[in-house]
Amino acid sequence: MARLAELGYLDDAGFAAGHVRRRSASLGPLALSAELAARGVDREIARAAVANLSQEDLLAAAVRLVARQAGRTPPAGYKELLDSAGARLLRRGFSPAIAREACRVVWRGTVPQAEA
Protein backbone atom coordinates (compact mmCIF):
# COMPACT_ATOMS: atom_id res chain seq x y z
CA MET A 1 0.00 0.00 0.00
CA ALA A 2 2.85 2.37 0.82
CA ARG A 3 4.36 1.78 -2.61
CA LEU A 4 1.03 2.46 -4.34
CA ALA A 5 0.63 5.68 -2.37
CA GLU A 6 4.21 6.65 -3.24
CA LEU A 7 3.49 6.13 -6.94
CA GLY A 8 0.35 8.27 -6.70
CA TYR A 9 -2.18 5.48 -7.20
CA LEU A 10 -3.72 6.01 -3.77
CA ASP A 11 -4.38 9.73 -3.66
CA ASP A 12 -7.61 10.56 -1.87
CA ALA A 13 -7.25 14.29 -2.51
CA GLY A 14 -6.80 13.74 -6.23
CA PHE A 15 -9.69 11.30 -6.35
CA ALA A 16 -11.92 13.71 -4.42
CA ALA A 17 -11.04 16.65 -6.68
CA GLY A 18 -11.75 14.61 -9.81
CA HIS A 19 -15.01 13.28 -8.41
CA VAL A 20 -16.20 16.78 -7.54
CA ARG A 21 -15.23 18.04 -11.01
CA ARG A 22 -17.16 15.23 -12.73
CA ARG A 23 -20.28 15.26 -10.58
CA SER A 24 -20.70 18.95 -9.72
CA ALA A 25 -22.82 19.56 -12.83
CA SER A 26 -25.66 17.56 -11.30
CA LEU A 27 -25.01 17.47 -7.55
CA GLY A 28 -24.56 20.08 -4.85
CA PRO A 29 -21.89 20.19 -2.15
CA LEU A 30 -23.84 18.20 0.44
CA ALA A 31 -24.45 15.28 -1.92
CA LEU A 32 -20.87 15.37 -3.17
CA SER A 33 -19.54 15.24 0.39
CA ALA A 34 -21.83 12.33 1.17
CA GLU A 35 -20.70 10.42 -1.92
CA LEU A 36 -17.05 10.95 -1.06
CA ALA A 37 -17.63 9.83 2.54
CA ALA A 38 -19.42 6.71 1.25
CA ARG A 39 -16.33 5.93 -0.82
CA GLY A 40 -14.10 6.15 2.23
CA VAL A 41 -12.60 9.58 1.66
CA ASP A 42 -11.73 11.42 4.86
CA ARG A 43 -14.23 14.19 5.68
CA GLU A 44 -11.54 16.89 5.75
CA ILE A 45 -10.28 15.89 2.29
CA ALA A 46 -13.88 15.82 1.00
CA ARG A 47 -14.57 19.22 2.55
CA ALA A 48 -11.46 20.68 0.88
CA ALA A 49 -12.45 19.29 -2.52
CA VAL A 50 -15.99 20.63 -2.26
CA ALA A 51 -14.73 24.01 -1.01
CA ASN A 52 -13.17 24.58 -4.44
CA LEU A 53 -16.64 24.97 -5.96
CA SER A 54 -17.57 28.61 -6.41
CA GLN A 55 -21.06 29.93 -5.72
CA GLU A 56 -21.26 30.99 -9.37
CA ASP A 57 -20.52 27.45 -10.57
CA LEU A 58 -23.09 26.01 -8.17
CA LEU A 59 -25.71 28.51 -9.31
CA ALA A 60 -24.99 27.80 -12.98
CA ALA A 61 -25.37 24.05 -12.43
CA ALA A 62 -28.59 24.57 -10.48
CA VAL A 63 -30.01 26.88 -13.17
CA ARG A 64 -29.30 24.25 -15.85
CA LEU A 65 -31.11 21.59 -13.82
CA VAL A 66 -34.12 23.83 -13.14
CA ALA A 67 -34.33 24.97 -16.77
CA ARG A 68 -34.25 21.37 -17.97
CA GLN A 69 -37.04 20.38 -15.59
CA ALA A 70 -39.12 23.48 -16.38
CA GLY A 71 -38.69 22.79 -20.09
CA ARG A 72 -40.19 19.32 -19.74
CA THR A 73 -43.18 20.30 -17.63
CA PRO A 74 -43.71 24.07 -17.59
CA PRO A 75 -44.87 25.21 -14.15
CA ALA A 76 -48.06 27.20 -13.67
CA GLY A 77 -46.35 29.68 -11.38
CA TYR A 78 -43.20 30.49 -9.47
CA LYS A 79 -44.38 28.67 -6.34
CA GLU A 80 -44.98 25.50 -8.33
CA LEU A 81 -41.51 25.80 -9.87
CA LEU A 82 -39.97 26.30 -6.44
CA ASP A 83 -41.93 23.38 -4.99
CA SER A 84 -40.93 20.96 -7.74
CA ALA A 85 -37.54 22.04 -9.08
CA GLY A 86 -36.40 23.63 -5.83
CA ALA A 87 -37.19 20.48 -3.90
CA ARG A 88 -35.30 18.46 -6.49
CA LEU A 89 -32.24 20.68 -6.04
CA LEU A 90 -32.41 20.22 -2.27
CA ARG A 91 -32.50 16.45 -2.74
CA ARG A 92 -29.43 16.76 -4.96
CA GLY A 93 -27.48 18.51 -2.21
CA PHE A 94 -27.80 22.17 -3.17
CA SER A 95 -28.41 24.77 -0.47
CA PRO A 96 -31.84 26.38 -0.08
CA ALA A 97 -30.39 29.76 -1.13
CA ILE A 98 -28.98 28.33 -4.37
CA ALA A 99 -32.27 26.51 -5.06
CA ARG A 100 -34.32 29.68 -4.57
CA GLU A 101 -31.97 31.78 -6.72
CA ALA A 102 -31.87 29.20 -9.51
CA CYS A 103 -35.67 29.03 -9.59
CA ARG A 104 -35.87 32.83 -9.59
CA VAL A 105 -33.41 33.06 -12.48
CA VAL A 106 -35.30 30.51 -14.56
CA TRP A 107 -38.71 31.98 -13.74
CA ARG A 108 -37.64 35.50 -14.70
CA GLY A 109 -35.61 34.31 -17.67
CA THR A 110 -32.56 36.23 -16.52
CA VAL A 111 -28.92 35.25 -16.75
CA PRO A 112 -26.83 35.15 -13.54
CA GLN A 113 -24.22 37.90 -13.33
CA ALA A 114 -21.35 35.39 -13.52
CA GLU A 115 -22.49 34.25 -16.98
CA ALA A 116 -23.41 37.69 -18.36
NUDRENDO-641781 format. One record per residue (C-alpha): y, z, x; residue number from 1; residue in three letters. Coordinates in steps of 0.1 Angstrom, whole numbers, plus 5000, padded with zeros to 4 digits. Each point is the difference from the previous one (the first is absolute). Example, Ala and Ser with C-alpha at 12.3 -4.5 7.8 and 13.67 -1.06 7.14 Angstrom:
+------+------+------+-----+-----+
!    Y !    Z !    X !   i !  aa !
+------+------+------+-----+-----+
! 4955 ! 5078 ! 5123 !   1 ! ala !
! 5034 ! 4993 ! 5014 !   2 ! ser !
+------+------+------+-----+-----+
END
This chain:
+------+------+------+-----+-----+
!    Y !    Z !    X !   i !  aa !
+------+------+------+-----+-----+
! 5000 ! 5000 ! 5000 !   1 ! met !
! 5024 ! 5008 ! 5029 !   2 ! ala !
! 4994 ! 4966 ! 5015 !   3 ! arg !
! 5007 ! 4983 ! 4966 !   4 ! leu !
! 5032 ! 5019 ! 4996 !   5 ! ala !
! 5009 ! 4992 ! 5036 !   6 ! glu !
! 4995 ! 4963 ! 4993 !   7 ! leu !
! 5022 ! 5002 ! 4969 !   8 ! gly !
! 4972 ! 4995 ! 4974 !   9 ! tyr !
! 5005 ! 5034 ! 4985 !  10 ! leu !
! 5037 ! 5001 ! 4993 !  11 ! asp !
! 5009 ! 5018 ! 4968 !  12 ! asp !
! 5037 ! 4994 ! 5003 !  13 ! ala !
! 4994 ! 4963 ! 5005 !  14 ! gly !
! 4976 ! 4998 ! 4971 !  15 ! phe !
! 5024 ! 5020 ! 4978 !  16 ! ala !
! 5029 ! 4977 ! 5009 !  17 ! ala !
! 4980 ! 4969 ! 4992 !  18 ! gly !
! 4987 ! 5014 ! 4968 !  19 ! his !
! 5035 ! 5009 ! 4988 !  20 ! val !
! 5012 ! 4965 ! 5010 !  21 ! arg !
! 4972 ! 4983 ! 4980 !  22 ! arg !
! 5001 ! 5021 ! 4969 !  23 ! arg !
! 5036 ! 5009 ! 4996 !  24 ! ser !
! 5007 ! 4969 ! 4979 !  25 ! ala !
! 4980 ! 5015 ! 4971 !  26 ! ser !
! 4999 ! 5038 ! 5007 !  27 ! leu !
! 5026 ! 5026 ! 5004 !  28 ! gly !
! 5001 ! 5027 ! 5027 !  29 ! pro !
! 4980 ! 5026 ! 4981 !  30 ! leu !
! 4971 ! 4977 ! 4994 !  31 ! ala !
! 5001 ! 4987 ! 5035 !  32 ! leu !
! 4998 ! 5036 ! 5014 !  33 ! ser !
! 4971 ! 5008 ! 4977 !  34 ! ala !
! 4981 ! 4969 ! 5011 !  35 ! glu !
! 5005 ! 5008 ! 5036 !  36 ! leu !
! 4989 ! 5036 ! 4995 !  37 ! ala !
! 4969 ! 4988 ! 4982 !  38 ! ala !
! 4992 ! 4979 ! 5031 !  39 ! arg !
! 5002 ! 5030 ! 5022 !  40 ! gly !
! 5035 ! 4995 ! 5015 !  41 ! val !
! 5018 ! 5032 ! 5009 !  42 ! asp !
! 5028 ! 5008 ! 4975 !  43 ! arg !
! 5027 ! 5000 ! 5027 !  44 ! glu !
! 4990 ! 4966 ! 5012 !  45 ! ile !
! 4999 ! 4987 ! 4964 !  46 ! ala !
! 5034 ! 5015 ! 4993 !  47 ! arg !
! 5015 ! 4984 ! 5031 !  48 ! ala !
! 4986 ! 4966 ! 4991 !  49 ! ala !
! 5013 ! 5002 ! 4964 !  50 ! val !
! 5034 ! 5013 ! 5013 !  51 ! ala !
! 5006 ! 4966 ! 5015 !  52 ! asn !
! 5004 ! 4984 ! 4966 !  53 ! leu !
! 5036 ! 4996 ! 4990 !  54 ! ser !
! 5013 ! 5007 ! 4965 !  55 ! gln !
! 5011 ! 4963 ! 4998 !  56 ! glu !
! 4965 ! 4988 ! 5008 !  57 ! asp !
! 4985 ! 5024 ! 4974 !  58 ! leu !
! 5025 ! 4989 ! 4974 !  59 ! leu !
! 4993 ! 4963 ! 5007 !  60 ! ala !
! 4962 ! 5006 ! 4996 !  61 ! ala !
! 5006 ! 5019 ! 4968 !  62 ! ala !
! 5023 ! 4973 ! 4986 !  63 ! val !
! 4974 ! 4973 ! 5007 !  64 ! arg !
! 4973 ! 5021 ! 4982 !  65 ! leu !
! 5022 ! 5007 ! 4970 !  66 ! val !
! 5012 ! 4963 ! 4998 !  67 ! ala !
! 4964 ! 4988 ! 5001 !  68 ! arg !
! 4990 ! 5024 ! 4972 !  69 ! gln !
! 5031 ! 4992 ! 4979 !  70 ! ala !
! 4993 ! 4963 ! 5004 !  71 ! gly !
! 4965 ! 5004 ! 4985 !  72 ! arg !
! 5010 ! 5021 ! 4970 !  73 ! thr !
! 5038 ! 5000 ! 4995 !  74 ! pro !
! 5011 ! 5035 ! 4988 !  75 ! pro !
! 5020 ! 5004 ! 4968 !  76 ! ala !
! 5025 ! 5023 ! 5018 !  77 ! gly !
! 5008 ! 5019 ! 5031 !  78 ! tyr !
! 4982 ! 5032 ! 4988 !  79 ! lys !
! 4968 ! 4980 ! 4994 !  80 ! glu !
! 5003 ! 4984 ! 5035 !  81 ! leu !
! 5005 ! 5035 ! 5015 !  82 ! leu !
! 4971 ! 5014 ! 4981 !  83 ! asp !
! 4976 ! 4973 ! 5010 !  84 ! ser !
! 5010 ! 4986 ! 5034 !  85 ! ala !
! 5016 ! 5033 ! 5011 !  86 ! gly !
! 4969 ! 5019 ! 4992 !  87 ! ala !
! 4980 ! 4974 ! 5019 !  88 ! arg !
! 5022 ! 5005 ! 5031 !  89 ! leu !
! 4995 ! 5037 ! 4998 !  90 ! leu !
! 4962 ! 4996 ! 4999 !  91 ! arg !
! 5004 ! 4977 ! 5031 !  92 ! arg !
! 5017 ! 5028 ! 5019 !  93 ! gly !
! 5037 ! 4990 ! 4997 !  94 ! phe !
! 5026 ! 5027 ! 4994 !  95 ! ser !
! 5016 ! 5004 ! 4966 !  96 ! pro !
! 5034 ! 4990 ! 5014 !  97 ! ala !
! 4985 ! 4967 ! 5014 !  98 ! ile !
! 4982 ! 4993 ! 4967 !  99 ! ala !
! 5032 ! 5005 ! 4980 ! 100 ! arg !
! 5021 ! 4979 ! 5023 ! 101 ! glu !
! 4974 ! 4972 ! 5001 ! 102 ! ala !
! 4998 ! 4999 ! 4962 ! 103 ! cys !
! 5038 ! 5000 ! 4998 ! 104 ! arg !
! 5003 ! 4971 ! 5025 ! 105 ! val !
! 4974 ! 4979 ! 4981 ! 106 ! val !
! 5015 ! 5009 ! 4966 ! 107 ! trp !
! 5035 ! 4990 ! 5011 ! 108 ! arg !
! 4988 ! 4970 ! 5020 ! 109 ! gly !
! 5019 ! 5012 ! 5030 ! 110 ! thr !
! 4990 ! 4998 ! 5037 ! 111 ! val !
! 4999 ! 5032 ! 5021 ! 112 ! pro !
! 5028 ! 5002 ! 5026 ! 113 ! gln !
! 4975 ! 4998 ! 5029 ! 114 ! ala !
! 4989 ! 4965 ! 4988 ! 115 ! glu !
! 5034 ! 4986 ! 4991 ! 116 ! ala !
+------+------+------+-----+-----+
END
